[in-house]
């Protein structure tokens, strides 16, 4: 019997649990490059339904770089959303079905200039009921450091979000609404100007417009950058 990726036979559905998302780790690379290879990434326990979801942030001081492609454990990733905001505050959400293995490389290919840095937040999703995301949402401007949006969520759904503020003075922390923070902090090569943060929530009820926001606390808060969110069920 054959079936579409991400969808499973009726007999198997009865043995599966609800859709769920879990955080695995956050990693950065601050050596200028167009291809960033994050080797040996933890993928969590193998599962026939496993989807690896990656939140990507990057920046370039001179040239606007875009996410051209990516692979997760050798599988071509789908780019669900990417935001062409400020030069040093760009982000994307990508994923691929990776049913086998417990660790492998995640490769991010950027085009345009030579980006100064790239970071990834990695999540493990299982038991999806559909083969594509439910919704995406975004924000490219901030008021007093606040990036905010709303997103539709399916029943038993999850949401993942990432925020990449542009240059700001002495950023210290982030405060999320609508998801639980999984990581934040300044890049290792830009301790006083550049920040990134991510979060997720799982097992949500049906919602038409869930607020997802991230406030960056800084001496001079950012006014530009990017916030991206994605829901799935």
N, C-alpha and C positions, 0 to 999 in steps of 0.2 A: 504494500500500500504506500502511496506517495502523498505528501501534503506540503503546503507552502511553508517556507521558513518562518518560525515564530508561531505556527499553528500546529496542533497536535491531534491525533485521532480521538474520537469521542470516548473510546474505552480508556485512553490514557488520562483524559481530563478528570475523570472521577478520582484518580489517585493523586492528583496534584493539589497543592495548596493554593492560597491566594497569591496574586502578584506581590512581590516584595523586592525592596532595594536595600542594600547595605553598603557602607563605606569601607574601602580597603586601605588606601593610602594616598598621600600627596607627595609629589617629587618635583624638583626643579632642576633646570640646567641654565647656567648663566654665562656660558661660553658662546660668543656670537656664531650663528650658523643659520642655514636655511633648512637643514634637516636635523631634527632632534631625536635621538634614539634613546629611549628610556629602557634599558635592558633589565631583565630579571624581575619584572613587575609581578607582584602577587595578584593572582586572578581568583583566589578563593577556591572553594571546593567545586570540582567539575560537576556539571548537571546538564542533561539533555536540553533543558530550557534556558541555560545560562546566557545572558547578554552582559557584556562588559560595556559600561557607560563611562565616558571620559569627559571631564570638564577641562578645557584647554584655555590657558591665558598666555599672552605673549605681548611683546612690545619692541619697537624700533625707534630710536631717537630721530632718525632722518627721513625714512621712507615708509609709506604705508604698506605693511605686509599682510597678506591674506593666507588663510589655510587652504592649500591646494588639494591635499589628500592626506590620508592617514591609514595605518594598518595596526591592528590589534592581534597579537599572536599570529601574524602573517595573513590575517583576514582583512580585506578591504573594508574600512569603516564607512558608515553612512554619516555624512555631515548634516545633522538635523537643523542646526542654526549656527550662523556665525555673524558677529556684529563688527562692522567697519566703523568703529568709533574713533576716539583719539589715537594718535600714533602709539602711545605706550599703554593704552588701556583697552585691549581687544580680547575677545573671548569667543569660545565656541563650545557646543555640546555635540558629541559624536558617540557612536556605538557600533558594536558588531556582535553577532551570535558566535560564541566561542564555547562549545559544549565540552571540550576535552582539555586536559592539561591544568596545572595549578600555578604555573608561572611562565612568563614569556615577555617579549619585547613589545613596547608600544612606540610606534614611529610617527612623528609629526612632520609633515612636509609643508613648509611655508614658501610663498613666492613674493617677490618684491623686496628689494633691499637685502640686508643681512641682519635679521632680528637680533637684538641684544640678549634676549632671554626668553625662556618658555617654561611653563609649569603645567602639571597635570594633576587632577584629582580623579581617582579611580574608584568606581562603584561596581557592585555585582548585583544584577537583577535576575530574578527567576520567576517562572510561572506566568509569563505574560499571556494574555488572552487574544491579543492582536499583534500583527507583525510590524506595526509602525506606531509612532508616538501619537498621543491624543491631541496635544496642543503645545505650542511654544509661545513665549512672551518675552518682551525685552524693554529696556530703558537705556538711553544714551546720555541723559543729562541728570545732574544731581542738584538738589537744593539743600544747602547746609550739610552736604555729604550724603544726602538720602537719595538712593536709587530705588524706584518702586514700580511695580506693575501688577496686573492681575492675570490669572490663568485658570482655564477650565480644567476640572479634574474628573476622571471617570470613577465610578464606584470601585472600591478596593484599589484605588490608584496610588501612585507615588509621584513625587515631584523632586527634581534635582535642580539646583540653581548655582550660578557662579557669578562673581562680581570682580571686575578688573577696573578700578578707578585709575584715572590718568594721574599725572604728577601732582602731588600735594605735599604740604610741609609737615614733616614728622608724623606720619600716620601711626596710630598705636593699636587700634583694634576695630573690629566690626561687630555690629549688632543686627541680627537677622530677625525678621518676622515672617511667618508662614512656612519656614523650614528650620531645622536644627543645624547649627553651625558644625561643620566637620573639620575645617582648617581655616586659618587666616595668618597673616604676617607679611612682613616686607620681604622682597627678594633679597637674597644674600649679597648681591652686588649693588644694591640701591637702598641701603638701610634707612635713609631719611626722606625718600621721595615716592617710592612705588610699593604698592600693596596688592594682595589678591586674597580672595576668600571664597569658600564654597559651603554648601549645606544641602540637606535632603530631608524628606519626611516620607513615610510609607504607611500603607493601610488606611488611606483616607476614604471618607464617604464621597458620594457625588457632590460636586460643587460647581456652580456656574462661573464664579469669579473669585478665586482665592487670592488674597493679597500676598505677594511675595516682595519683600523689601530688604535692603541692606544699607545700613548707615555706617559710613566710615568716619571714625573719630580721628581728627588730625588738627595740628596747629592752625593750618589753613586748609579747610576741607576741600575735596575735589568738586569741580562743577561739571566735569566731563568724564568719560570712560564708558563702561558698558556693564549691564546686568542682563543675564539670560536665564530663562527658566524653561523646563520641559516637563510635561506630565505624561504618564503612561498607565495602562491598566491591563 
